[in-house]
Amino acid sequence: MEQKQSTRRSAKKNDPSRNVSRRDFLKIGISAMSALALLEMGGASLLFMQPRSLEGAFGGLLNAGPVNSFRPGSVVEFTNGRFFLVRSHDEGFLAVYQRCTHLGCAVTWEADQNHFFCPCHASSFDIHGDVENPPAPRALDTFPVTIVDGQVMVNTGQRQSRDDYSPEQLAYA
């Protein structure tokens, strides 16, 4: 009789049609939700780490416009690209980053005085970004400028540090 009961118990344990206990159901459910949450966090982390260099936005290639829309001696601010496009008197182009090299404050173009001005510590820079009035330690950074099919293209993904201005930094059409 005892042998019959033990075989009956083992048959119940191995029976696949047996109902899952509440404890087992909760373990499986919590494990599945935890695995799903880890998978979502991993996917979100990978998306976060991808570079965001979009064409036409800061950190990418920006089309500033046709060459003939900028007159010699002009300075045009591009707020979405965070730079000023300078067209020098000899018709070369220079894209100057709008951050001061002293502490990173935003510089402004003062057309009446023909210079860039940093309001934080009163540094000023000439039309090419050279330091006129310290405490800024060096010239304003620039971005590469290329002329493609008559369009001025500025790559805001490659900031270039420099000590001072030289004519070789200009891009010509």
Secondary structure, DSSP 8 states (H G I E B T S, - for coil): -HHHHHHHHHHHHH-TTS---HHHHHHHHHHHHHHHHHHHHHHHHHHHHS----TTSTTSEEEEEEGGGS-TTEEEEETTTTEEEEE-TTS-EEEEESB-TTT--B-EEETTTTEEE-TTT--EE-TTS-EEESS--S---EE-EEEETTEEEEETTS-B--SS--GGG-B--
